[in-house]
Amino acid sequence: MALMRMTLSALARTRFGAQAIRPKFSAKPKPRDNMVFGFVACNFLSTHRLTKNIELLTDDVSQPAIIKPETKKIINPRESNADNRPLLVLLCWLLSKRNHIMKFVNFYMEQGFDVVTVSMTPWQLMWPVKGSRIIALDLLEFLEQNKHYEQIFLHGFSVGGYMWGEVMDFVHKDRKKYDDVVNRVVGHVWDSAADISELTIGTPRAVFPNNEVLQNAMKKYLEYHMKAFHKQATQYWIRSSQLFHLNLVRSPALFIVSDTDPVGSLESNMRVKESWDSLGTKTYMKIFRNTPHVGHFRAHPKEYVAELYTFLDRLQLIRNEEKIRARL
């Protein structure tokens, strides 16, 4: 019991304490920065936290996104998109570090994308009604309201697959309102996507990466949690998994996996791929050898970039080929 209390206490700190995900951009700009409607413009990069879990980044500083507090709407009021800038939705892995995420942000911004990053805490994962489902609906509302982004591209990591399944749940409940969002998704990449069957394996490793004792304790608690809180949590995890396998998005998809990853296993990703193939989605898969969970880019940066380049080129989303060639 003492060990279990330690586990829960440490997990609580991922929401409330030292391990919590916090914005890295200060609300108080440095002297060289420009403040425009709550935006911080730094070195041609504008960023704003739309919610605690959703952040928009763009180098289009001339037309910054604006949040109107009185309406509490997370909107970008631009009525036009003269450059036809695509939007990348980056669905982050659990407790991802900003410097790691920014490597992907920079890659896509070099190709003319605006970027929305979406994160969640372990607490939000474990309590979907007050956590992940709120994030999913906020993201969907942002995409639905910002129709000037005619091309949406997804890049999801690990539990990002679960988050997208939650988004699909809300789409399924109101197809008339949200089908336009689905139709604007031109492609998607899934790096180490984790299914519900790997939840009790991946979450403890994300929360306690260097403590096997606490990993085992949290694994046991999550097994209990899934049984004890079916109505509050497990039913949503199952529903998300089902909708991820039956994804309403029919645009091409790239799976990036490892043959030794126990969290986003090759077997579970193959099942998703086969399901999407049967539904008419064109899918591709890159299998890395002996790379850790969401560690493919770090282990094989040039090979990873080459896969992304090939996939983006198929979708005619390459705007700056020289930048990519420099990375290869």
Phi, psi and chi 1 to 4 in degrees:
 res  aa     phi    psi   chi1   chi2   chi3   chi4
   1 MET       -  -38.6  -73.0  -60.1  -66.4      -
   2 ALA   -62.8  -41.7      -      -      -      -
   3 LEU   -65.5  -38.5 -175.7   57.2      -      -
   4 MET   -65.0  -40.3 -172.7   64.9   71.3      -
   5 ARG   -64.1  -38.1  -75.0 -166.1  -65.2  -88.7
   6 MET   -61.6  -41.7  -71.6  172.1   57.8      -
   7 THR   -62.6  -48.2  -54.6      -      -      -
   8 LEU   -65.7  -37.3  -66.0  176.8      -      -
   9 SER   -63.4  -43.4  176.0      -      -      -
  10 ALA   -66.1  -38.2      -      -      -      -
  11 LEU   -64.7  -40.3  179.2   60.3      -      -
  12 ALA   -61.0  -35.0      -      -      -      -
  13 ARG   -66.4  -22.9  -71.5 -161.7  -60.7  -86.4
  14 THR   -69.3  -16.2   64.5      -      -      -
  15 ARG   -98.7  -41.6 -178.6 -170.0 -178.8 -159.0
  16 PHE  -109.8  -15.6  -60.1  112.4      -      -
  17 GLY  -122.3 -142.0      -      -      -      -
  18 ALA   -64.0  -28.0      -      -      -      -
  19 GLN   -89.6    0.4  -60.6  178.9   46.9      -
  20 ALA   -63.7  147.9      -      -      -      -
  21 ILE   -77.5  123.4  -61.3  175.0      -      -
  22 ARG  -125.3  153.5  -62.8 -173.6  178.5   92.1
  23 PRO   -61.7  138.6  -17.1   28.6      -      -
  24 LYS   -91.3  -16.4  -61.6  -62.7 -176.7 -177.7
  25 PHE   -88.7  127.3  -75.5   84.2      -      -
  26 SER   -74.0  141.9  171.9      -      -      -
  27 ALA   -70.3  -19.6      -      -      -      -
  28 LYS   -98.7  110.1 -175.6  177.0 -178.9 -179.5
  29 PRO   -72.0  155.1   29.0  -34.9      -      -
  30 LYS   -75.3  162.5  -62.3  178.1 -178.4  179.0
  31 PRO   -53.7  -32.4  -27.3   34.7      -      -
  32 ARG   -84.7   -5.0   68.7  174.8 -174.6  -85.9
  33 ASP   -84.9  159.2  -60.1  -24.0      -      -
  34 ASN  -115.9  130.2  -62.6  -45.0      -      -
  35 MET   -98.0  121.4  -77.6  -63.3  -67.6      -
  36 VAL  -130.4  103.8 -171.7      -      -      -
  37 PHE    52.8   45.6  -62.2  103.9      -      -
  38 GLY    85.6   -0.2      -      -      -      -
  39 PHE   -91.6  145.9 -110.2   70.4      -      -
  40 VAL  -107.1  118.5 -177.6      -      -      -
  41 ALA  -102.8  112.4      -      -      -      -
  42 CYS  -130.9  118.9  -54.5      -      -      -
  43 ASN    51.5   48.1  -61.0  -35.8      -      -
  44 PHE    68.4   16.1  -54.0  103.9      -      -
  45 LEU  -120.0  120.7  174.4   64.8      -      -
  46 SER  -105.5  137.8  -65.4      -      -      -
  47 THR  -142.3  143.6  179.2      -      -      -
  48 HIS  -149.4  137.4 -169.0   87.5      -      -
  49 ARG   -85.8  106.6 -167.7  163.9  -72.6  -83.0
  50 LEU   -68.6  -40.7  -55.2  177.0      -      -
  51 THR  -138.5 -176.3   71.6      -      -      -
  52 LYS   -64.0  -20.7  -69.9 -178.3  179.2  179.2
  53 ASN  -118.2   -4.8  -59.1   88.9      -      -
  54 ILE  -126.7  128.3  -57.6  175.2      -      -
  55 GLU  -131.4  137.6 -171.4  173.9   41.1      -
  56 LEU  -108.3  130.9  173.8   65.6      -      -
  57 LEU  -126.0  135.5  -58.5   99.3      -      -
  58 THR  -151.6  151.7  175.2      -      -      -
  59 ASP  -101.3   10.0   57.8   10.5      -      -
  60 ASP   -87.9   72.4 -173.6    6.7      -      -
  61 VAL   -71.0  -15.2  -63.5      -      -      -
  62 SER   -74.0  -20.8   62.5      -      -      -
  63 GLN  -131.8   69.2  -59.3 -174.1   71.5      -
  64 PRO   -68.1  149.8   27.6  -35.5      -      -
  65 ALA   -68.6  149.3      -      -      -      -
  66 ILE  -128.9  137.4  -57.0  170.9      -      -
  67 ILE  -107.1  129.3  -57.6 -105.6      -      -
  68 LYS  -101.6  101.7  -66.5 -172.9  175.6 -179.0
  69 PRO   -57.1  -32.2  -20.3   31.7      -      -
  70 GLU   -68.0  -26.8   64.7  -86.8   14.8      -
  71 THR   -96.4  -17.7   63.0      -      -      -
  72 LYS    57.9   27.7  -64.2 -176.7  179.5  178.8
  73 LYS   -97.2  137.2  -71.5 -175.1  177.5 -179.4
  74 ILE   -94.2   83.7   49.6  172.4      -      -
  75 ILE  -122.8  157.7   62.5  172.4      -      -
  76 ASN  -113.1  112.6 -177.3  -33.9      -      -
  77 PRO   -79.3    4.9   32.2  -35.9      -      -
  78 ARG   -61.0  129.1  -85.4 -175.5  -79.2  171.9
  79 GLU   -91.4  -10.4  -64.3  179.1   -3.6      -
  80 SER  -138.2  163.5   64.8      -      -      -
  81 ASN  -138.2   75.4 -171.5   -0.2      -      -
  82 ALA   -56.7  -34.5      -      -      -      -
  83 ASP   -86.0   -1.2  -64.9  -25.9      -      -
  84 ASN    52.6   47.5 -166.2   28.8      -      -
  85 ARG   -69.3  126.9  -59.2  168.1   68.4   84.3
  86 PRO   -75.0  160.7   27.2  -31.9      -      -
  87 LEU  -114.7  125.9  177.3   69.6      -      -
  88 LEU   -94.5  129.3  169.6   71.9      -      -
  89 VAL  -104.0  111.9  177.9      -      -      -
  90 LEU  -101.5  107.5 -163.6   66.9      -      -
  91 LEU   -93.7  103.8  -59.3  162.5      -      -
  92 CYS   -77.2  158.9  -55.7      -      -      -
  93 TRP   -79.6  166.6   63.2   92.6      -      -
  94 LEU   -65.6  129.8 -153.7   60.3      -      -
  95 LEU    55.8   36.6  -63.5  179.0      -      -
  96 SER   -68.0  147.7   54.1      -      -      -
  97 LYS   -92.1  143.5  -64.6 -178.9  179.1  178.9
  98 ARG   -60.3  -39.7 -171.8  178.9 -176.3   84.8
  99 ASN   -64.4  -28.9   62.0  -40.3      -      -
 100 HIS   -73.7  -42.8  -65.3  157.8      -      -
 101 ILE   -64.1  -37.9  -67.6  -59.2      -      -
 102 MET   -65.0  -23.3  -73.0  -55.3  -63.3      -
 103 LYS   -62.8  -39.6  -67.1  178.2 -178.3  178.7
 104 PHE   -76.0  -39.1  -65.1   95.1      -      -
 105 VAL   -57.3  -47.9  170.7      -      -      -
 106 ASN   -61.9  -40.5  -68.3  -24.5      -      -
 107 PHE   -58.1  -47.9  172.5   85.4      -      -
 108 TYR   -75.0  -34.2  -77.2  103.3      -      -
 109 MET   -67.0  -29.9  -66.7 -168.9   77.2      -
 110 GLU   -62.2  -23.0  -72.9  174.2   -5.2      -
 111 GLN   -99.0   13.7  -61.1  -55.0  -44.6      -
 112 GLY    87.6   13.0      -      -      -      -
 113 PHE   -82.1  145.0  -75.8   80.4      -      -
 114 ASP   -84.3  153.2  -74.6  -11.0      -      -
 115 VAL  -129.6  132.5  179.5      -      -      -
 116 VAL  -112.8  122.8  164.1      -      -      -
 117 THR  -101.5  140.7   63.7      -      -      -
 118 VAL  -128.2  123.9 -175.4      -      -      -
 119 SER  -129.1  164.8   62.7      -      -      -
 120 MET  -151.8  157.5   65.9  176.6  161.8      -
 121 THR   -92.8  163.7   66.3      -      -      -
 122 PRO   -56.1  -39.2  -27.7   36.0      -      -
 123 TRP   -60.3  -43.0 -174.9   93.0      -      -
 124 GLN   -67.0  -31.0  -70.2  167.7  -37.3      -
 125 LEU   -68.6  -41.0  171.3   64.2      -      -
 126 MET   -76.3  -24.4  -66.9  177.2   63.8      -
 127 TRP  -124.2   78.6  -58.6  103.8      -      -
 128 PRO   -58.4  -39.5  -23.9   33.9      -      -
 129 VAL   -59.3  -42.1  175.2      -      -      -
 130 LYS  -100.0    4.8  -65.1 -175.9  178.3 -179.4
 131 GLY  -127.6  -97.2      -      -      -      -
 132 SER   -62.4  -33.2   57.0      -      -      -
 133 ARG   -70.6  -31.8  -72.8  179.9   63.0   78.4
 134 ILE   -66.3  -43.1  -67.2  176.3      -      -
 135 ILE   -61.9  -44.6  -58.1  168.5      -      -
 136 ALA   -60.6  -43.2      -      -      -      -
 137 LEU   -69.0  -39.0 -175.6   57.2      -      -
 138 ASP   -59.1  -44.3  -76.2  -16.7      -      -
 139 LEU   -63.2  -46.1  172.0   61.5      -      -
 140 LEU   -62.6  -41.3 -176.7   57.2      -      -
 141 GLU   -63.6  -40.2  -74.5  -67.0  -36.5      -
 142 PHE   -61.5  -45.2  174.5   81.4      -      -
 143 LEU   -66.6  -37.6  -62.4  176.9      -      -
 144 GLU   -69.4  -39.0 -168.6  -83.4  -31.1      -
 145 GLN   -75.6  -27.6  -68.3  168.6   17.3      -
 146 ASN   -98.5   68.7  -72.8  -89.7      -      -
 147 LYS   -71.6  -13.5  -60.7 -178.3 -172.4  -62.7
 148 HIS   -67.7  -16.9   59.7  -86.2      -      -
 149 TYR   -82.9   93.8  -71.6  119.3      -      -
 150 GLU   -78.0  -19.4  -62.9  177.4    0.2      -
 151 GLN  -124.0  121.2  -65.9  178.8  -57.0      -
 152 ILE  -114.9  133.5  -60.2  170.9      -      -
 153 PHE  -124.7  134.5 -171.5   79.8      -      -
 154 LEU  -105.5  140.5  -52.4  176.8      -      -
 155 HIS  -137.0  107.1 -166.5  143.2      -      -
 156 GLY  -114.5  146.1      -      -      -      -
 157 PHE  -123.0  134.1  -58.2   86.6      -      -
 158 SER    51.7 -114.1 -170.1      -      -      -
 159 VAL   -69.2   -3.7  -65.8      -      -      -
 160 GLY   -60.1  -29.6      -      -      -      -
 161 GLY   -64.8  -41.1      -      -      -      -
 162 TYR   -62.1  -43.7  159.1   72.5      -      -
 163 MET   -60.5  -41.8  176.6   59.8   69.8      -
 164 TRP   -67.5  -33.5 -171.8 -113.7      -      -
 165 GLY   -61.6  -37.9      -      -      -      -
 166 GLU   -65.0  -40.8  -69.4  -77.7   25.6      -
 167 VAL   -59.8  -44.4  171.5      -      -      -
 168 MET   -63.2  -29.9  -70.7  -64.0   97.7      -
 169 ASP   -62.2  -44.7 -171.4   24.8      -      -
 170 PHE   -69.3  -35.3  -72.3  110.3      -      -
 171 VAL   -62.1  -45.5  171.0      -      -      -
 172 HIS   -61.0  -31.6 -169.7  -93.9      -      -
 173 LYS   -78.9  -17.0  -69.7  175.9  178.7  177.0
 174 ASP  -147.0   71.2 -165.0  -16.2      -      -
 175 ARG   -61.9  -36.6  -63.4  -68.8  -60.9  -87.5
 176 LYS   -60.5  -39.7 -176.4  177.4  179.9  180.0
 177 LYS   -79.6  -38.5  179.8  177.8 -178.8 -180.0
 178 TYR  -108.8   -3.6  -64.0  121.4      -      -
 179 ASP   -59.6  -30.4  -98.1   -0.7      -      -
 180 ASP   -62.0  -35.6  176.2   65.2      -      -
 181 VAL   -62.7  -47.2  173.4      -      -      -
 182 VAL   -59.1  -41.6  172.2      -      -      -
 183 ASN   -69.5  -20.4  -65.8  -25.9      -      -
 184 ARG   -88.5   -6.9  -75.1 -172.5  -77.7  135.8
 185 VAL   -78.2  111.5  177.7      -      -      -
 186 VAL   -93.3  -12.3  -63.6      -      -      -
 187 GLY  -180.0  161.5      -      -      -      -
 188 HIS  -151.9  143.9   38.6  140.2      -      -
 189 VAL  -118.5  134.8  175.8      -      -      -
 190 TRP  -125.4  110.4  -62.8  102.2      -      -
 191 ASP  -100.8  112.9 -177.4  -34.9      -      -
 192 SER    57.8   39.1  -49.6      -      -      -
 193 ALA   -57.7  130.2      -      -      -      -
 194 ALA  -106.2  133.4      -      -      -      -
 195 ASP   -96.8  173.2 -158.7   -0.1      -      -
 196 ILE   -59.0  -31.0 -176.0  175.2      -      -
 197 SER   -64.9  -21.5   56.9      -      -      -
 198 GLU  -102.3    4.5  -72.5   90.9   30.3      -
 199 LEU   -58.8  -45.8  176.9   70.1      -      -
 200 THR   -73.9  -10.3   60.1      -      -      -
 201 ILE   -93.6  -46.9  -58.8  172.6      -      -
 202 GLY   -75.7  -40.4      -      -      -      -
 203 THR   -61.9  -47.8  -53.7      -      -      -
 204 PRO   -59.9  -35.6  -24.6   35.9      -      -
 205 ARG   -70.1  -32.8  -64.9 -172.8 -179.1 -167.2
 206 ALA   -71.4  -39.3      -      -      -      -
 207 VAL   -78.3  -40.7  178.1      -      -      -
 208 PHE  -125.8   69.7  -53.6  112.6      -      -
 209 PRO   -63.1  -23.3   23.2  -34.0      -      -
 210 ASN  -120.5   19.4  -58.2  -49.1      -      -
 211 ASN  -134.9   96.1 -166.9  -41.1      -      -
 212 GLU   -65.7  -33.5 -172.1  173.8  -10.9      -
 213 VAL   -62.4  -48.8  173.6      -      -      -
 214 LEU   -70.3  -29.8  -72.7  178.1      -      -
 215 GLN   -59.6  -47.8  -74.6  179.3   16.7      -
 216 ASN   -65.5  -39.5  -68.8  -28.1      -      -
 217 ALA   -64.4  -42.6      -      -      -      -
 218 MET   -69.6  -34.7 -172.9  172.5 -176.6      -
 219 LYS   -59.4  -44.4 -178.3  176.8 -174.6  -64.1
 220 LYS   -65.0  -38.6  -68.7  178.8 -179.1  178.2
 221 TYR   -65.9  -41.5  172.6   75.4      -      -
 222 LEU   -64.4  -36.3  -75.9  173.1      -      -
 223 GLU   -62.4  -40.1  -68.4  169.5  -11.6      -
 224 TYR   -66.5  -43.5  160.4   77.9      -      -
 225 HIS   -58.8  -42.0 -170.8   89.1      -      -
 226 MET   -65.2  -33.0  -66.4  178.8   71.8      -
 227 LYS   -80.9  -40.1  -65.4  177.6 -179.4  178.0
 228 ALA   -81.5  -26.2      -      -      -      -
 229 PHE  -122.7   51.4  -60.7  103.9      -      -
 230 HIS   -61.8  -46.0  179.6   87.3      -      -
 231 LYS   -67.2  -39.9 -176.3  177.3  179.9  179.6
 232 GLN   -82.9  -22.6  -62.5   90.8  -23.2      -
 233 ALA  -140.4  -59.6      -      -      -      -
 234 THR   -59.6  -38.0  -50.2      -      -      -
 235 GLN   -61.1  -32.7   66.4  162.8  -35.3      -
 236 TYR   -75.0  -36.1  -63.1  108.2      -      -
 237 TRP   -62.9  -43.0  -62.3  -21.9      -      -
 238 ILE   -65.2  -45.5  -65.3  172.4      -      -
 239 ARG   -61.9  -42.1  177.1   65.4  171.9  165.8
 240 SER   -60.8  -44.0  170.9      -      -      -
 241 SER   -60.3  -43.5  176.5      -      -      -
 242 GLN   -61.4  -44.5  -68.2  170.3  -19.5      -
 243 LEU   -74.0  -27.0  -71.4  170.0      -      -
 244 PHE   -67.8  -40.0 -171.2   71.3      -      -
 245 HIS   -68.0  -29.4  -79.3   74.2      -      -
 246 LEU  -107.8   40.3  -60.6  173.2      -      -
 247 ASN   -49.6  131.4 -162.2   -1.6      -      -
 248 LEU   -73.3  -17.0  -62.2  173.5      -      -
 249 VAL   -78.4  125.2  175.8      -      -      -
 250 ARG  -108.2    4.7  -64.1  -70.5 -177.7  -98.3
 251 SER   -74.4  162.1   56.1      -      -      -
 252 PRO   -57.3  149.1  -26.0   35.8      -      -
 253 ALA  -134.5  144.7      -      -      -      -
 254 LEU  -119.8  124.8  169.3   64.0      -      -
 255 PHE  -100.9  130.5  -67.3   87.8      -      -
 256 ILE  -119.2  118.0  -57.3  177.4      -      -
 257 VAL  -139.5  169.9  -62.3      -      -      -
 258 SER  -117.5  147.1  168.2      -      -      -
 259 ASP   -77.6   -5.8   60.5  -15.2      -      -
 260 THR  -122.8   11.3   56.7      -      -      -
 261 ASP   -82.6  116.1 -177.6    3.7      -      -
 262 PRO   -80.8  -12.8   30.5  -34.1      -      -
 263 VAL   -90.4  -55.8 -179.4      -      -      -
 264 GLY  -107.2   73.8      -      -      -      -
 265 SER   -67.1  152.5   69.5      -      -      -
 266 LEU   -59.6  -39.7  174.2   60.0      -      -
 267 GLU   -63.7  -45.9  -67.2   75.2   13.6      -
 268 SER   -68.6  -36.9   66.6      -      -      -
 269 ASN   -68.3  -34.1  -82.8  -93.4      -      -
 270 MET   -65.1  -36.9  -78.4  -62.1  -61.2      -
 271 ARG   -63.8  -41.1  -72.9 -165.7  -66.5  -90.2
 272 VAL   -64.9  -45.7  175.9      -      -      -
 273 LYS   -57.7  -45.7 -179.0 -177.9 -175.9  -59.1
 274 GLU   -64.9  -37.2  -69.4  167.6    0.4      -
 275 SER   -63.6  -45.9  175.2      -      -      -
 276 TRP   -67.1  -38.0  -69.4    4.4      -      -
 277 ASP   -57.8  -43.3  -74.2  -20.3      -      -
 278 SER   -67.0  -22.0   70.0      -      -      -
 279 LEU   -92.2    0.0  -65.2  169.6      -      -
 280 GLY    97.7    7.5      -      -      -      -
 281 THR   -83.0  131.7  -61.5      -      -      -
 282 LYS   -77.9  119.1 -178.5   65.1  175.0  176.6
 283 THR  -121.8  152.3   63.4      -      -      -
 284 TYR  -132.8  154.2  -53.8   87.7      -      -
 285 MET  -141.0  132.9  178.2  169.6  -80.9      -
 286 LYS  -114.4  122.3  171.1   62.4  178.2  178.2
 287 ILE  -109.1  117.0  -56.4  173.6      -      -
 288 PHE   -91.9  153.4  -75.3   96.4      -      -
 289 ARG  -100.2  123.2  -54.7  -62.7  175.7 -174.2
 290 ASN    60.6   30.5  -59.9  -45.3      -      -
 291 THR   -97.2  148.9   52.9      -      -      -
 292 PRO   -75.1  169.2   27.0  -33.8      -      -
 293 HIS   -56.0  128.8 -175.1   58.3      -      -
 294 VAL    46.6   31.5  -63.4      -      -      -
 295 GLY  -113.7   14.1      -      -      -      -
 296 HIS   -68.4  -43.2  -41.4  -53.4      -      -
 297 PHE   -64.6  -41.2  177.3   76.2      -      -
 298 ARG   -65.5  -37.7 -175.4  171.3   65.2 -106.1
 299 ALA   -80.2  -34.9      -      -      -      -
 300 HIS  -137.6   67.2  -54.2  -76.2      -      -
 301 PRO   -59.7  -43.0   20.2  -31.8      -      -
 302 LYS   -69.4  -41.2  -68.7 -173.8  176.7 -178.7
 303 GLU   -67.1  -37.9 -164.2  171.7   -8.1      -
 304 TYR   -64.4  -47.8 -165.6  102.8      -      -
 305 VAL   -61.9  -38.4  167.8      -      -      -
 306 ALA   -61.6  -39.5      -      -      -      -
 307 GLU   -65.4  -44.4  -74.4  -64.6  -37.1      -
 308 LEU   -63.4  -42.4  -74.5 -176.0      -      -
 309 TYR   -59.6  -47.7  167.9   74.9      -      -
 310 THR   -60.3  -41.9  -59.1      -      -      -
 311 PHE   -69.0  -47.1 -172.8   61.5      -      -
 312 LEU   -63.2  -34.7  -68.9  171.6      -      -
 313 ASP   -65.3  -38.4 -168.3   41.7      -      -
 314 ARG   -59.9  -33.6  -71.4 -169.3 -179.8  108.1
 315 LEU   -92.2    3.3  -57.8  176.7      -      -
 316 GLN    58.3   42.9  -61.5 -177.8  -24.0      -
 317 LEU  -108.8    9.2  -69.7  174.1      -      -
 318 ILE   -84.4  123.8  -59.9  -64.6      -      -
 319 ARG  -114.5  -24.0  -67.2 -166.7  177.6 -170.2
 320 ASN  -136.9   79.1 -166.7  -19.9      -      -
 321 GLU   -64.3  -31.3 -173.1  171.3  -11.5      -
 322 GLU   -61.0  -38.0  -67.4   75.2   17.0      -
 323 LYS   -63.0  -41.2  -71.8  -74.7 -172.6  179.7
 324 ILE   -69.6  -43.5  -68.1 -179.3      -      -
 325 ARG   -58.3  -34.3  -67.4  -62.4 -176.8 -170.4
 326 ALA   -66.4  -23.7      -      -      -      -
 327 ARG   -86.8  -16.1  -68.0  173.0  175.4  -94.1
 328 LEU   -88.3      -  -62.4  176.4      -      -
